[in-house]
Amino acid sequence: MKLTDLPNIGKKLADELSDSGIDSTNTFMELPIEKIVYMLKNKGYSVCKSKLFAIEGAKHGVRWHELSKEHRDTLAKILDEGD
């Protein structure tokens, strides 16, 4: 399975993930979201809430819109802590 086979992961995000060292779905699924955000930012990619939610949705096999508001609010704190 390719990264682009996961929900929410298009070619651009897959390329960013790959460039950041996350080049397989196995690696993607094994890494905590905080580490993925760190790796993307470390390579100079921006990570907004939409991208964060897309990544989390992909890890759960759902479109990011299906994540509860509470879950999205908790995730957003990752970005606040990282700044």
PDB file of N, CA, C and O in Angstrom:
ATOM      1  N   MET A   1       0.839  -1.176   0.000  1.00  0.00           N
ATOM      2  CA  MET A   1       0.000   0.000   0.000  1.00  0.00           C
ATOM      3  C   MET A   1       0.891   1.248   0.000  1.00  0.00           C
ATOM      4  O   MET A   1       1.896   1.316   0.708  1.00  0.00           O
ATOM      5  N   LYS A   2       0.500   2.217  -0.801  1.00  0.00           N
ATOM      6  CA  LYS A   2       1.231   3.488  -0.870  1.00  0.00           C
ATOM      7  C   LYS A   2       0.589   4.492   0.075  1.00  0.00           C
ATOM      8  O   LYS A   2      -0.572   4.353   0.460  1.00  0.00           O
ATOM      9  N   LEU A   3       1.369   5.507   0.442  1.00  0.00           N
ATOM     10  CA  LEU A   3       0.825   6.564   1.300  1.00  0.00           C
ATOM     11  C   LEU A   3      -0.424   7.183   0.686  1.00  0.00           C
ATOM     12  O   LEU A   3      -1.379   7.496   1.397  1.00  0.00           O
ATOM     13  N   THR A   4      -0.421   7.359  -0.627  1.00  0.00           N
ATOM     14  CA  THR A   4      -1.569   7.984  -1.298  1.00  0.00           C
ATOM     15  C   THR A   4      -2.816   7.094  -1.285  1.00  0.00           C
ATOM     16  O   THR A   4      -3.902   7.551  -1.641  1.00  0.00           O
ATOM     17  N   ASP A   5      -2.671   5.848  -0.885  1.00  0.00           N
ATOM     18  CA  ASP A   5      -3.832   4.966  -0.758  1.00  0.00           C
ATOM     19  C   ASP A   5      -4.603   5.242   0.537  1.00  0.00           C
ATOM     20  O   ASP A   5      -5.746   4.811   0.692  1.00  0.00           O
ATOM     21  N   LEU A   6      -3.968   5.962   1.457  1.00  0.00           N
ATOM     22  CA  LEU A   6      -4.618   6.303   2.724  1.00  0.00           C
ATOM     23  C   LEU A   6      -5.554   7.495   2.517  1.00  0.00           C
ATOM     24  O   LEU A   6      -5.289   8.349   1.671  1.00  0.00           O
ATOM     25  N   PRO A   7      -6.647   7.558   3.284  1.00  0.00           N
ATOM     26  CA  PRO A   7      -7.531   8.719   3.178  1.00  0.00           C
ATOM     27  C   PRO A   7      -6.765  10.001   3.517  1.00  0.00           C
ATOM     28  O   PRO A   7      -5.895   9.995   4.387  1.00  0.00           O
ATOM     29  N   ASN A   8      -7.080  11.067   2.849  1.00  0.00           N
ATOM     30  CA  ASN A   8      -6.535  12.407   3.109  1.00  0.00           C
ATOM     31  C   ASN A   8      -5.109  12.632   2.605  1.00  0.00           C
ATOM     32  O   ASN A   8      -4.620  13.761   2.652  1.00  0.00           O
ATOM     33  N   ILE A   9      -4.440  11.600   2.129  1.00  0.00           N
ATOM     34  CA  ILE A   9      -3.043  11.745   1.718  1.00  0.00           C
ATOM     35  C   ILE A   9      -2.975  11.818   0.197  1.00  0.00           C
ATOM     36  O   ILE A   9      -3.084  10.809  -0.500  1.00  0.00           O
ATOM     37  N   GLY A  10      -2.793  13.038  -0.294  1.00  0.00           N
ATOM     38  CA  GLY A  10      -2.624  13.244  -1.724  1.00  0.00           C
ATOM     39  C   GLY A  10      -1.148  13.207  -2.083  1.00  0.00           C
ATOM     40  O   GLY A  10      -0.293  12.970  -1.229  1.00  0.00           O
ATOM     41  N   LYS A  11      -0.864  13.442  -3.339  1.00  0.00           N
ATOM     42  CA  LYS A  11       0.518  13.372  -3.818  1.00  0.00           C
ATOM     43  C   LYS A  11       1.427  14.367  -3.098  1.00  0.00           C
ATOM     44  O   LYS A  11       2.544  14.018  -2.714  1.00  0.00           O
ATOM     45  N   LYS A  12       0.963  15.588  -2.915  1.00  0.00           N
ATOM     46  CA  LYS A  12       1.805  16.611  -2.284  1.00  0.00           C
ATOM     47  C   LYS A  12       2.178  16.220  -0.855  1.00  0.00           C
ATOM     48  O   LYS A  12       3.351  16.278  -0.484  1.00  0.00           O
ATOM     49  N   LEU A  13       1.197  15.826  -0.056  1.00  0.00           N
ATOM     50  CA  LEU A  13       1.489  15.439   1.315  1.00  0.00           C
ATOM     51  C   LEU A  13       2.336  14.169   1.348  1.00  0.00           C
ATOM     52  O   LEU A  13       3.233  14.048   2.182  1.00  0.00           O
ATOM     53  N   ALA A  14       2.065  13.236   0.464  1.00  0.00           N
ATOM     54  CA  ALA A  14       2.876  12.018   0.400  1.00  0.00           C
ATOM     55  C   ALA A  14       4.328  12.358   0.071  1.00  0.00           C
ATOM     56  O   ALA A  14       5.249  11.770   0.638  1.00  0.00           O
ATOM     57  N   ASP A  15       4.534  13.308  -0.845  1.00  0.00           N
ATOM     58  CA  ASP A  15       5.897  13.727  -1.187  1.00  0.00           C
ATOM     59  C   ASP A  15       6.585  14.388   0.010  1.00  0.00           C
ATOM     60  O   ASP A  15       7.766  14.144   0.261  1.00  0.00           O
ATOM     61  N   GLU A  16       5.851  15.219   0.745  1.00  0.00           N
ATOM     62  CA  GLU A  16       6.411  15.869   1.932  1.00  0.00           C
ATOM     63  C   GLU A  16       6.777  14.831   2.996  1.00  0.00           C
ATOM     64  O   GLU A  16       7.845  14.906   3.602  1.00  0.00           O
ATOM     65  N   LEU A  17       5.892  13.873   3.214  1.00  0.00           N
ATOM     66  CA  LEU A  17       6.168  12.812   4.180  1.00  0.00           C
ATOM     67  C   LEU A  17       7.394  12.018   3.768  1.00  0.00           C
ATOM     68  O   LEU A  17       8.274  11.753   4.588  1.00  0.00           O
ATOM     69  N   SER A  18       7.451  11.640   2.507  1.00  0.00           N
ATOM     70  CA  SER A  18       8.578  10.868   2.000  1.00  0.00           C
ATOM     71  C   SER A  18       9.886  11.638   2.146  1.00  0.00           C
ATOM     72  O   SER A  18      10.895  11.078   2.576  1.00  0.00           O
ATOM     73  N   ASP A  19       9.870  12.908   1.793  1.00  0.00           N
ATOM     74  CA  ASP A  19      11.054  13.750   1.912  1.00  0.00           C
ATOM     75  C   ASP A  19      11.490  13.897   3.369  1.00  0.00           C
ATOM     76  O   ASP A  19      12.661  14.151   3.651  1.00  0.00           O
ATOM     77  N   SER A  20      10.549  13.738   4.283  1.00  0.00           N
ATOM     78  CA  SER A  20      10.841  13.861   5.710  1.00  0.00           C
ATOM     79  C   SER A  20      11.274  12.536   6.327  1.00  0.00           C
ATOM     80  O   SER A  20      11.546  12.468   7.525  1.00  0.00           O
ATOM     81  N   GLY A  21      11.339  11.479   5.509  1.00  0.00           N
ATOM     82  CA  GLY A  21      11.795  10.184   6.004  1.00  0.00           C
ATOM     83  C   GLY A  21      10.690   9.187   6.277  1.00  0.00           C
ATOM     84  O   GLY A  21      10.941   8.098   6.793  1.00  0.00           O
ATOM     85  N   ILE A  22       9.462   9.557   5.933  1.00  0.00           N
ATOM     86  CA  ILE A  22       8.314   8.666   6.145  1.00  0.00           C
ATOM     87  C   ILE A  22       7.867   8.206   4.764  1.00  0.00           C
ATOM     88  O   ILE A  22       6.994   8.813   4.144  1.00  0.00           O
ATOM     89  N   ASP A  23       8.470   7.135   4.298  1.00  0.00           N
ATOM     90  CA  ASP A  23       8.259   6.729   2.908  1.00  0.00           C
ATOM     91  C   ASP A  23       7.456   5.448   2.738  1.00  0.00           C
ATOM     92  O   ASP A  23       7.374   4.900   1.639  1.00  0.00           O
ATOM     93  N   SER A  24       6.860   4.970   3.836  1.00  0.00           N
ATOM     94  CA  SER A  24       6.014   3.781   3.717  1.00  0.00           C
ATOM     95  C   SER A  24       4.826   3.918   4.660  1.00  0.00           C
ATOM     96  O   SER A  24       4.876   4.655   5.645  1.00  0.00           O
ATOM     97  N   THR A  25       3.769   3.201   4.345  1.00  0.00           N
ATOM     98  CA  THR A  25       2.598   3.243   5.216  1.00  0.00           C
ATOM     99  C   THR A  25       2.919   2.619   6.571  1.00  0.00           C
ATOM    100  O   THR A  25       2.386   3.053   7.593  1.00  0.00           O
ATOM    101  N   ASN A  26       3.780   1.611   6.587  1.00  0.00           N
ATOM    102  CA  ASN A  26       4.159   0.990   7.860  1.00  0.00           C
ATOM    103  C   ASN A  26       4.826   2.001   8.781  1.00  0.00           C
ATOM    104  O   ASN A  26       4.474   2.105   9.956  1.00  0.00           O
ATOM    105  N   THR A  27       5.789   2.746   8.247  1.00  0.00           N
ATOM    106  CA  THR A  27       6.469   3.769   9.038  1.00  0.00           C
ATOM    107  C   THR A  27       5.470   4.816   9.497  1.00  0.00           C
ATOM    108  O   THR A  27       5.466   5.207  10.665  1.00  0.00           O
ATOM    109  N   PHE A  28       4.622   5.272   8.581  1.00  0.00           N
ATOM    110  CA  PHE A  28       3.608   6.283   8.893  1.00  0.00           C
ATOM    111  C   PHE A  28       2.726   5.822  10.047  1.00  0.00           C
ATOM    112  O   PHE A  28       2.483   6.585  10.983  1.00  0.00           O
ATOM    113  N   MET A  29       2.250   4.595   9.991  1.00  0.00           N
ATOM    114  CA  MET A  29       1.329   4.095  11.010  1.00  0.00           C
ATOM    115  C   MET A  29       2.026   3.871  12.354  1.00  0.00           C
ATOM    116  O   MET A  29       1.394   3.990  13.404  1.00  0.00           O
ATOM    117  N   GLU A  30       3.307   3.551  12.331  1.00  0.00           N
ATOM    118  CA  GLU A  30       4.032   3.278  13.574  1.00  0.00           C
ATOM    119  C   GLU A  30       4.404   4.549  14.337  1.00  0.00           C
ATOM    120  O   GLU A  30       4.513   4.524  15.563  1.00  0.00           O
ATOM    121  N   LEU A  31       4.598   5.654  13.628  1.00  0.00           N
ATOM    122  CA  LEU A  31       5.055   6.884  14.275  1.00  0.00           C
ATOM    123  C   LEU A  31       3.907   7.622  14.946  1.00  0.00           C
ATOM    124  O   LEU A  31       2.815   7.708  14.386  1.00  0.00           O
ATOM    125  N   PRO A  32       4.143   8.158  16.144  1.00  0.00           N
ATOM    126  CA  PRO A  32       3.114   9.007  16.758  1.00  0.00           C
ATOM    127  C   PRO A  32       2.980  10.306  15.965  1.00  0.00           C
ATOM    128  O   PRO A  32       3.931  10.755  15.326  1.00  0.00           O
ATOM    129  N   ILE A  33       1.824  10.884  16.013  1.00  0.00           N
ATOM    130  CA  ILE A  33       1.566  12.084  15.213  1.00  0.00           C
ATOM    131  C   ILE A  33       2.517  13.217  15.582  1.00  0.00           C
ATOM    132  O   ILE A  33       2.910  14.000  14.718  1.00  0.00           O
ATOM    133  N   GLU A  34       2.889  13.311  16.851  1.00  0.00           N
ATOM    134  CA  GLU A  34       3.820  14.362  17.273  1.00  0.00           C
ATOM    135  C   GLU A  34       5.156  14.233  16.549  1.00  0.00           C
ATOM    136  O   GLU A  34       5.761  15.236  16.169  1.00  0.00           O
ATOM    137  N   LYS A  35       5.614  12.999  16.360  1.00  0.00           N
ATOM    138  CA  LYS A  35       6.880  12.752  15.654  1.00  0.00           C
ATOM    139  C   LYS A  35       6.746  13.107  14.175  1.00  0.00           C
ATOM    140  O   LYS A  35       7.668  13.671  13.587  1.00  0.00           O
ATOM    141  N   ILE A  36       5.612  12.783  13.577  1.00  0.00           N
ATOM    142  CA  ILE A  36       5.389  13.122  12.172  1.00  0.00           C
ATOM    143  C   ILE A  36       5.412  14.638  11.989  1.00  0.00           C
ATOM    144  O   ILE A  36       6.036  15.145  11.057  1.00  0.00           O
ATOM    145  N   VAL A  37       4.733  15.356  12.878  1.00  0.00           N
ATOM    146  CA  VAL A  37       4.727  16.823  12.810  1.00  0.00           C
ATOM    147  C   VAL A  37       6.148  17.355  12.945  1.00  0.00           C
ATOM    148  O   VAL A  37       6.562  18.229  12.184  1.00  0.00           O
ATOM    149  N   TYR A  38       6.892  16.832  13.911  1.00  0.00           N
ATOM    150  CA  TYR A  38       8.282  17.258  14.104  1.00  0.00           C
ATOM    151  C   TYR A  38       9.110  17.011  12.841  1.00  0.00           C
ATOM    152  O   TYR A  38       9.863  17.885  12.411  1.00  0.00           O
ATOM    153  N   MET A  39       8.973  15.842  12.258  1.00  0.00           N
ATOM    154  CA  MET A  39       9.763  15.490  11.069  1.00  0.00           C
ATOM    155  C   MET A  39       9.428  16.411   9.895  1.00  0.00           C
ATOM    156  O   MET A  39      10.323  16.849   9.173  1.00  0.00           O
ATOM    157  N   LEU A  40       8.143  16.703   9.704  1.00  0.00           N
ATOM    158  CA  LEU A  40       7.737  17.601   8.623  1.00  0.00           C
ATOM    159  C   LEU A  40       8.302  19.005   8.849  1.00  0.00           C
ATOM    160  O   LEU A  40       8.876  19.608   7.942  1.00  0.00           O
ATOM    161  N   LYS A  41       8.132  19.513  10.065  1.00  0.00           N
ATOM    162  CA  LYS A  41       8.622  20.856  10.375  1.00  0.00           C
ATOM    163  C   LYS A  41      10.144  20.927  10.273  1.00  0.00           C
ATOM    164  O   LYS A  41      10.695  21.931   9.821  1.00  0.00           O
ATOM    165  N   ASN A  42      10.814  19.868  10.691  1.00  0.00           N
ATOM    166  CA  ASN A  42      12.273  19.813  10.640  1.00  0.00           C
ATOM    167  C   ASN A  42      12.796  19.919   9.205  1.00  0.00           C
ATOM    168  O   ASN A  42      13.913  20.383   8.977  1.00  0.00           O
ATOM    169  N   LYS A  43      11.985  19.489   8.252  1.00  0.00           N
ATOM    170  CA  LYS A  43      12.354  19.583   6.829  1.00  0.00           C
ATOM    171  C   LYS A  43      11.875  20.890   6.207  1.00  0.00           C
ATOM    172  O   LYS A  43      12.086  21.128   5.018  1.00  0.00           O
ATOM    173  N   GLY A  44      11.232  21.736   7.009  1.00  0.00           N
ATOM    174  CA  GLY A  44      10.800  23.042   6.523  1.00  0.00           C
ATOM    175  C   GLY A  44       9.381  23.105   5.998  1.00  0.00           C
ATOM    176  O   GLY A  44       8.981  24.117   5.423  1.00  0.00           O
ATOM    177  N   TYR A  45       8.613  22.042   6.185  1.00  0.00           N
ATOM    178  CA  TYR A  45       7.221  22.040   5.724  1.00  0.00           C
ATOM    179  C   TYR A  45       6.324  22.635   6.810  1.00  0.00           C
ATOM    180  O   TYR A  45       6.532  22.403   8.001  1.00  0.00           O
ATOM    181  N   SER A  46       5.336  23.396   6.383  1.00  0.00           N
ATOM    182  CA  SER A  46       4.387  23.942   7.341  1.00  0.00           C
ATOM    183  C   SER A  46       3.372  22.860   7.708  1.00  0.00           C
ATOM    184  O   SER A  46       3.044  21.989   6.902  1.00  0.00           O
ATOM    185  N   VAL A  47       2.895  22.940   8.926  1.00  0.00           N
ATOM    186  CA  VAL A  47       1.861  22.017   9.380  1.00  0.00           C
ATOM    187  C   VAL A  47       0.752  22.850  10.012  1.00  0.00           C
ATOM    188  O   VAL A  47       0.888  23.364  11.122  1.00  0.00           O
ATOM    189  N   CYS A  48      -0.339  22.968   9.278  1.00  0.00           N
ATOM    190  CA  CYS A  48      -1.510  23.693   9.761  1.00  0.00           C
ATOM    191  C   CYS A  48      -2.493  22.679  10.349  1.00  0.00           C
ATOM    192  O   CYS A  48      -2.263  21.471  10.298  1.00  0.00           O
ATOM    193  N   LYS A  49      -3.574  23.185  10.900  1.00  0.00           N
ATOM    194  CA  LYS A  49      -4.574  22.292  11.487  1.00  0.00           C
ATOM    195  C   LYS A  49      -5.132  21.321  10.462  1.00  0.00           C
ATOM    196  O   LYS A  49      -5.322  20.142  10.762  1.00  0.00           O
ATOM    197  N   SER A  50      -5.394  21.802   9.258  1.00  0.00           N
ATOM    198  CA  SER A  50      -5.962  20.924   8.227  1.00  0.00           C
ATOM    199  C   SER A  50      -5.032  19.762   7.915  1.00  0.00           C
ATOM    200  O   SER A  50      -5.477  18.623   7.779  1.00  0.00           O
ATOM    201  N   LYS A  51      -3.743  20.051   7.802  1.00  0.00           N
ATOM    202  CA  LYS A  51      -2.776  18.980   7.512  1.00  0.00           C
ATOM    203  C   LYS A  51      -2.676  18.023   8.698  1.00  0.00           C
ATOM    204  O   LYS A  51      -2.599  16.807   8.517  1.00  0.00           O
ATOM    205  N   LEU A  52      -2.677  18.573   9.899  1.00  0.00           N
ATOM    206  CA  LEU A  52      -2.633  17.755  11.110  1.00  0.00           C
ATOM    207  C   LEU A  52      -3.837  16.819  11.167  1.00  0.00           C
ATOM    208  O   LEU A  52      -3.694  15.629  11.448  1.00  0.00           O
ATOM    209  N   PHE A  53      -5.018  17.362  10.899  1.00  0.00           N
ATOM    210  CA  PHE A  53      -6.230  16.551  10.925  1.00  0.00           C
ATOM    211  C   PHE A  53      -6.217  15.504   9.810  1.00  0.00           C
ATOM    212  O   PHE A  53      -6.686  14.381   9.999  1.00  0.00           O
ATOM    213  N   ALA A  54      -5.681  15.877   8.654  1.00  0.00           N
ATOM    214  CA  ALA A  54      -5.585  14.924   7.538  1.00  0.00           C
ATOM    215  C   ALA A  54      -4.696  13.740   7.923  1.00  0.00           C
ATOM    216  O   ALA A  54      -5.021  12.586   7.641  1.00  0.00           O
ATOM    217  N   ILE A  55      -3.583  14.042   8.564  1.00  0.00           N
ATOM    218  CA  ILE A  55      -2.657  12.979   8.984  1.00  0.00           C
ATOM    219  C   ILE A  55      -3.333  12.069  10.009  1.00  0.00           C
ATOM    220  O   ILE A  55      -3.267  10.844   9.899  1.00  0.00           O
ATOM    221  N   GLU A  56      -3.976  12.667  10.997  1.00  0.00           N
ATOM    222  CA  GLU A  56      -4.647  11.867  12.027  1.00  0.00           C
ATOM    223  C   GLU A  56      -5.770  11.031  11.423  1.00  0.00           C
ATOM    224  O   GLU A  56      -5.928   9.862  11.778  1.00  0.00           O
ATOM    225  N   GLY A  57      -6.545  11.609  10.525  1.00  0.00           N
ATOM    226  CA  GLY A  57      -7.595  10.839   9.868  1.00  0.00           C
ATOM    227  C   GLY A  57      -7.033   9.659   9.098  1.00  0.00           C
ATOM    228  O   GLY A  57      -7.593   8.563   9.129  1.00  0.00           O
ATOM    229  N   ALA A  58      -5.918   9.888   8.403  1.00  0.00           N
ATOM    230  CA  ALA A  58      -5.276   8.810   7.640  1.00  0.00           C
ATOM    231  C   ALA A  58      -4.839   7.687   8.570  1.00  0.00           C
ATOM    232  O   ALA A  58      -4.964   6.512   8.225  1.00  0.00           O
ATOM    233  N   LYS A  59      -4.328   8.039   9.741  1.00  0.00           N
ATOM    234  CA  LYS A  59      -3.898   7.021  10.703  1.00  0.00           C
ATOM    235  C   LYS A  59      -5.091   6.175  11.175  1.00  0.00           C
ATOM    236  O   LYS A  59      -4.927   5.007  11.527  1.00  0.00           O
ATOM    237  N   HIS A  60      -6.276   6.767  11.180  1.00  0.00           N
ATOM    238  CA  HIS A  60      -7.477   6.050  11.613  1.00  0.00           C
ATOM    239  C   HIS A  60      -8.292   5.503  10.439  1.00  0.00           C
ATOM    240  O   HIS A  60      -9.322   4.861  10.647  1.00  0.00           O
ATOM    241  N   GLY A  61      -7.841   5.753   9.218  1.00  0.00           N
ATOM    242  CA  GLY A  61      -8.523   5.228   8.043  1.00  0.00           C
ATOM    243  C   GLY A  61      -9.812   5.938   7.704  1.00  0.00           C
ATOM    244  O   GLY A  61     -10.701   5.359   7.080  1.00  0.00           O
ATOM    245  N   VAL A  62      -9.923   7.233   8.125  1.00  0.00           N
ATOM    246  CA  VAL A  62     -11.146   7.995   7.862  1.00  0.00           C
ATOM    247  C   VAL A  62     -10.802   9.361   7.281  1.00  0.00           C
ATOM    248  O   VAL A  62      -9.680   9.847   7.424  1.00  0.00           O
ATOM    249  N   ARG A  63     -11.776   9.966   6.629  1.00  0.00           N
ATOM    250  CA  ARG A  63     -11.617  11.355   6.190  1.00  0.00           C
ATOM    251  C   ARG A  63     -11.520  12.208   7.446  1.00  0.00           C
ATOM    252  O   ARG A  63     -12.152  11.902   8.457  1.00  0.00           O
ATOM    253  N   TRP A  64     -10.741  13.265   7.387  1.00  0.00           N
ATOM    254  CA  TRP A  64     -10.498  14.052   8.596  1.00  0.00           C
ATOM    255  C   TRP A  64     -11.767  14.689   9.146  1.00  0.00           C
ATOM    256  O   TRP A  64     -11.843  14.992  10.337  1.00  0.00           O
ATOM    257  N   HIS A  65     -12.763  14.895   8.290  1.00  0.00           N
ATOM    258  CA  HIS A  65     -14.028  15.491   8.727  1.00  0.00           C
ATOM    259  C   HIS A  65     -14.760  14.601   9.732  1.00  0.00           C
ATOM    260  O   HIS A  65     -15.612  15.072  10.486  1.00  0.00           O
ATOM    261  N   GLU A  66     -14.419  13.310   9.732  1.00  0.00           N
ATOM    262  CA  GLU A  66     -15.080  12.364  10.622  1.00  0.00           C
ATOM    263  C   GLU A  66     -14.505  12.371  12.034  1.00  0.00           C
ATOM    264  O   GLU A  66     -15.086  11.773  12.939  1.00  0.00           O
ATOM    265  N   LEU A  67     -13.374  13.040  12.232  1.00  0.00           N
ATOM    266  CA  LEU A  67     -12.811  13.152  13.583  1.00  0.00           C
ATOM    267  C   LEU A  67     -13.711  14.059  14.405  1.00  0.00           C
ATOM    268  O   LEU A  67     -14.168  15.094  13.918  1.00  0.00           O
ATOM    269  N   SER A  68     -13.963  13.680  15.629  1.00  0.00           N
ATOM    270  CA  SER A  68     -14.836  14.496  16.471  1.00  0.00           C
ATOM    271  C   SER A  68     -14.202  15.861  16.752  1.00  0.00           C
ATOM    272  O   SER A  68     -12.985  16.020  16.665  1.00  0.00           O
ATOM    273  N   LYS A  69     -15.026  16.820  17.082  1.00  0.00           N
ATOM    274  CA  LYS A  69     -14.523  18.160  17.407  1.00  0.00           C
ATOM    275  C   LYS A  69     -13.584  18.080  18.605  1.00  0.00           C
ATOM    276  O   LYS A  69     -12.561  18.765  18.637  1.00  0.00           O
ATOM    277  N   GLU A  70     -13.916  17.261  19.577  1.00  0.00           N
ATOM    278  CA  GLU A  70     -13.074  17.106  20.761  1.00  0.00           C
ATOM    279  C   GLU A  70     -11.696  16.560  20.371  1.00  0.00           C
ATOM    280  O   GLU A  70     -10.670  17.019  20.874  1.00  0.00           O
ATOM    281  N   HIS A  71     -11.691  15.587  19.482  1.00  0.00           N
ATOM    282  CA  HIS A  71     -10.426  15.002  19.011  1.00  0.00           C
ATOM    283  C   HIS A  71      -9.605  16.058  18.263  1.00  0.00           C
ATOM    284  O   HIS A  71      -8.399  16.176  18.479  1.00  0.00           O
ATOM    285  N   ARG A  72     -10.253  16.816  17.395  1.00  0.00           N
ATOM    286  CA  ARG A  72      -9.556  17.875  16.657  1.00  0.00           C
ATOM    287  C   ARG A  72      -9.017  18.945  17.602  1.00  0.00           C
ATOM    288  O   ARG A  72      -7.909  19.446  17.405  1.00  0.00           O
ATOM    289  N   ASP A  73      -9.788  19.296  18.619  1.00  0.00           N
ATOM    290  CA  ASP A  73      -9.330  20.294  19.593  1.00  0.00           C
ATOM    291  C   ASP A  73      -8.096  19.798  20.339  1.00  0.00           C
ATOM    292  O   ASP A  73      -7.165  20.565  20.583  1.00  0.00           O
ATOM    293  N   THR A  74      -8.086  18.522  20.699  1.00  0.00           N
ATOM    294  CA  THR A  74      -6.935  17.932  21.385  1.00  0.00           C
ATOM    295  C   THR A  74      -5.717  17.941  20.451  1.00  0.00           C
ATOM    296  O   THR A  74      -4.608  18.266  20.875  1.00  0.00           O
ATOM    297  N   LEU A  75      -5.928  17.589  19.201  1.00  0.00           N
ATOM    298  CA  LEU A  75      -4.824  17.584  18.223  1.00  0.00           C
ATOM    299  C   LEU A  75      -4.249  18.976  18.023  1.00  0.00           C
ATOM    300  O   LEU A  75      -3.034  19.139  17.912  1.00  0.00           O
ATOM    301  N   ALA A  76      -5.106  19.965  17.978  1.00  0.00           N
ATOM    302  CA  ALA A  76      -4.658  21.341  17.733  1.00  0.00           C
ATOM    303  C   ALA A  76      -3.649  21.783  18.786  1.00  0.00           C
ATOM    304  O   ALA A  76      -2.804  22.634  18.507  1.00  0.00           O
ATOM    305  N   LYS A  77      -3.723  21.222  19.988  1.00  0.00           N
ATOM    306  CA  LYS A  77      -2.782  21.562  21.047  1.00  0.00           C
ATOM    307  C   LYS A  77      -1.354  21.167  20.682  1.00  0.00           C
ATOM    308  O   LYS A  77      -0.399  21.767  21.177  1.00  0.00           O
ATOM    309  N   ILE A  78      -1.203  20.160  19.818  1.00  0.00           N
ATOM    310  CA  ILE A  78       0.132  19.763  19.350  1.00  0.00           C
ATOM    311  C   ILE A  78       0.798  20.914  18.648  1.00  0.00           C
ATOM    312  O   ILE A  78       1.988  21.160  18.840  1.00  0.00           O
ATOM    313  N   LEU A  79       0.040  21.625  17.831  1.00  0.00           N
ATOM    314  CA  LEU A  79       0.604  22.770  17.106  1.00  0.00           C
ATOM    315  C   LEU A  79       0.922  23.904  18.058  1.00  0.00           C
ATOM    316  O   LEU A  79       1.944  24.573  17.903  1.00  0.00           O
ATOM    317  N   ASP A  80       0.060  24.134  19.046  1.00  0.00           N
ATOM    318  CA  ASP A  80       0.295  25.203  20.014  1.00  0.00           C
ATOM    319  C   ASP A  80       1.551  24.930  20.832  1.00  0.00           C
ATOM    320  O   ASP A  80       2.310  25.851  21.134  1.00  0.00           O
ATOM    321  N   GLU A  81       1.773  23.667  21.190  1.00  0.00           N
ATOM    322  CA  GLU A  81       2.937  23.296  21.997  1.00  0.00           C
ATOM    323  C   GLU A  81       4.223  23.378  21.190  1.00  0.00           C
ATOM    324  O   GLU A  81       5.290  23.645  21.742  1.00  0.00           O
ATOM    325  N   GLY A  82       4.125  23.151  19.889  1.00  0.00           N
ATOM    326  CA  GLY A  82       5.307  23.118  19.048  1.00  0.00           C
ATOM    327  C   GLY A  82       5.862  24.479  18.687  1.00  0.00           C
ATOM    328  O   GLY A  82       6.992  24.574  18.208  1.00  0.00           O
ATOM    329  N   ASP A  83       5.094  25.539  18.906  1.00  0.00           N
ATOM    330  CA  ASP A  83       5.529  26.886  18.534  1.00  0.00           C
ATOM    331  C   ASP A  83       6.367  27.541  19.605  1.00  0.00           C
ATOM    332  O   ASP A  83       6.807  28.678  19.436  1.00  0.00           O
TER     333      ASP A  83
END
